């Protein structure tokens, strides 16, 4: 069961933040272009960084806590998912705070809904 540890944490992040989209209606998924623009730069930078760190022997991942499925460069599939799930959860949390508090976070709500 330990090999599901990393994947379980990622699923937990999605489950915990799902109510923000469903109950608060933050519309993160509905504005998927904005989400892609927010996540893609981070995703690219960190995947390259991890691939470099693996190639240089700076770190590795335990097959005891992952599925053992490695993508090219030796990066575990869970690590790639991490760079998608955590930013998604962060964006959901930010949009939930905006919705509940009315904080514009530097851009008006009308612009965000456009």
ChimeraX attribute file (.defattr): number of C-alpha atoms within 10 A of each C-alpha:
attribute: neighborCount
match mode: 1-to-1
recipient: residues
	/A:1	8
	/A:2	12
	/A:3	14
	/A:4	15
	/A:5	14
	/A:6	19
	/A:7	19
	/A:8	15
	/A:9	13
	/A:10	18
	/A:11	13
	/A:12	13
	/A:13	17
	/A:14	16
	/A:15	12
	/A:16	10
	/A:17	17
	/A:18	14
	/A:19	14
	/A:20	21
	/A:21	17
	/A:22	10
	/A:23	9
	/A:24	14
	/A:25	14
	/A:26	23
	/A:27	16
	/A:28	20
	/A:29	14
	/A:30	12
	/A:31	13
	/A:32	11
	/A:33	11
	/A:34	12
	/A:35	16
	/A:36	14
	/A:37	10
	/A:38	14
	/A:39	18
	/A:40	13
	/A:41	10
	/A:42	13
	/A:43	18
	/A:44	12
	/A:45	11
	/A:46	14
	/A:47	15
	/A:48	12
	/A:49	12
	/A:50	19
	/A:51	16
	/A:52	14
	/A:53	14
	/A:54	16
	/A:55	14
	/A:56	9
	/A:57	9
	/A:58	9
	/A:59	12
	/A:60	13
	/A:61	15
	/A:62	11
	/A:63	14
	/A:64	13
	/A:65	16
	/A:66	21
	/A:67	18
	/A:68	17
	/A:69	11
	/A:70	16
	/A:71	12
	/A:72	8
	/A:73	12
	/A:74	15
	/A:75	20
	/A:76	20
	/A:77	17
	/A:78	25
	/A:79	20
	/A:80	17
	/A:81	15
	/A:82	19
	/A:83	18
	/A:84	17
	/A:85	19
	/A:86	15
	/A:87	17
	/A:88	21
	/A:89	19
	/A:90	13
	/A:91	18
	/A:92	23
	/A:93	17
	/A:94	16
	/A:95	24
	/A:96	23
	/A:97	17
	/A:98	15
	/A:99	16
	/A:100	10
	/A:101	9
	/A:102	12
	/A:103	15
	/A:104	15
	/A:105	11
	/A:106	6
	/A:107	9
	/A:108	11
	/A:109	14
	/A:110	8
	/A:111	8
	/A:112	13
	/A:113	10
	/A:114	6
